Amino acid sequence: MKITIFGSGYVGLVTGTCLADVGHEVVCVDVDADKITRLNRGEVPIYEPGLESMIRDNREAGRLRFTTDAESAVHFGMLQFIAVGTPPDEDGSADLKYVLKVAETIGKHMSEYKVVVDKSTVPVGTADKVHEVLERTLEARGAEIDFDVCSNPEFLKEGAAIEDFTKGARIIIGTDSEAVRRGMRECYAPYNRNHEKLMFMDMRSAELTKYAANAMLATKISFINEISNLAEHLGADAEHVRHGIGSDPRIGYHFIYPGCGYGGSCFPKDVQALGQTATEIGYEAQLLEAVEAVNLRQKTKLFDKLDQAFDRDLEGKTIALWGLAFKPNTDDMREAPSRELMEALWKRGAKVQAFDPEAAEECRRIYGERDDLILATRRNDTLEGADALVICTEWKAFRTVDFDHLQRTLRTPVVVDGRNLFDPQSVKSAGLLYYAMGRGDSLRRQAA
Ligand code: UDX
């Protein structure tokens, strides 16, 4: 099939590349000329394991092209995917200007039947808006050309996006048109071989499914973080509680890891946007508001624990920080707990020596050069002259630590672990003060 993808960001690139990889002919179009030039040189603007070589192979095979020429891209594909950004507005709702602009572009240039596919995460009702814009644009041209719009939300996790695309649990398609069903079935056939993954529904349900999935996952995280905070006060260990409840298959082990809060480009934005949609229709989404509030508070906990450990005297202290990205296997720092922590530390006159296997460049891009931030190239270099260590991201490479060496190197033996990576007993027996999430504090108290 011939497929056009508007937007060469995270979702567009992964979608286009994975569809080319199974033999479709794909053109990716973007308004950012610099990005397209780089992609045509073989440079991939995002870090996603496996993507670079997949793009290279498919470009070499002639199945994947990148262009800024929207007109020829509209003519190219029968399927026109919209995968452009929907940044949050000031009030938290998703800004649709890029999505609707693409709809207008398609309407301006199309000369035969097209299926326009909403891939971007968009509020319920957006497919109808895209339909309206297309209709209006065609009318203005005096063109009578048939088209359909459908919703096909993505469920890609950063760091595992290719696997999620190729082996995802479901492919959701919101449409009421038989032609769309046929087209989308053909498009996804190579990824729909072992069991039926395609789920057809109306457009609004498809749009809401995306938000509901992310809001549910965010709710699980905020729930366990709430329990974890209670455990700290009650002298219980949240990790035991996690095991205890996860063993019930109705609850399950996934997404109940206590931590320093969720970040990334999806959960914070989508929970907010769904809340905003609720407000617009006059519904008070109490649970969603609580999920967000608990998460915002959770992100301040690393700082609070340090502040407590140093009796509120952080001025002039040097803090080693492991993990800048919002989660492992990505360089993405959007809404990352590390940012909340660093900014709070700087405000209080402390210095940060940070290490992340992938996100150092991104950190430099966000914060620039500053005296109170050192970006180390090796994990243990951050410890030199540091008063304490804080772990913000659970990169695999942080899991093995020589606690005796850590105890000898840190000026004050304080370890704040935002991801509960270690057995508290092993850390403590090396003479370190261990503050973890929902466990360290109570265990430390018991030992005292
Ligand atoms: C998420 C969804 O998983 C994906 O389906 C959707 O399409 C986009 O949003 P992503 O943002 O890439 O993907 O990250 P994910 O792996 O889901 O993690 C999100 C955040 O939750 C991270 O900050 C992670 O550290 C945190 N998290 C996750 C927890 O704090 N505890 C958990 O138990 C699980």
Boltz pocket constraint, residues with backbone or C-beta under 6 A from the ligand:
constraints:
  - pocket:
      binder: B
      contacts: [[A, 154], [A, 155], [A, 156], [A, 157], [A, 158], [A, 159], [A, 214], [A, 217], [A, 221], [A, 253], [A, 254], [A, 255], [A, 256], [A, 257], [A, 258], [A, 259], [A, 260], [A, 261], [A, 262], [A, 263], [A, 264], [A, 265], [A, 266], [A, 267], [A, 326], [A, 327]]
      max_distance: 6.0
